Amino acid sequence: MSLPRIRLLEIIASVAWSGLFVLAIVYIGSKYSIQEGTLWIIVVLVGFIIAMMGTGYLLSKVEE
């Protein structure tokens, strides 16, 4: 059973953005204290949400 091309693109995009999100959170956690890192975590979280929405929108426009 093979995956359709669009599903494969969705999986790759989700794993890539999620991995980048986790790496950013780990980096912020190791570099900043709680008070300094809170703003950066919010920025990364909002960026992650916007990136996932944008990727989903772009992939919804891709025709099979």
CORNOR-V448258 format. One line per field, one symbol per residue. phi: phi as a letter, one per 40 degrees, with the letter a starting at -180 (. if undefined). psi: psi as a letter, one per 30 degrees, with the letter a starting at -180 (. if undefined). burial: I if it has 9 or more other ideal C-beta (glycine too) atoms within 8 Angstrom, else O. Layout:
BEGIN
phi = ???
psi = ???
burial = ???
END
This chain:
BEGIN
phi = .bccdccccccccccccccccccccccccccbcccccdcccccccccccccccccccccccccc
psi = jlkleeeeeeeeeeeeeeeeeeeeeeeeefelleeefeeeeeeeeeeeeeeeeeeeeefffkk.
burial = OOOOOIOIIIIOIIOOIOOIIOOIIOOIOOOOOOOOIOOIIOOIOOOIOOIIOOIOOOIOOOOO
END
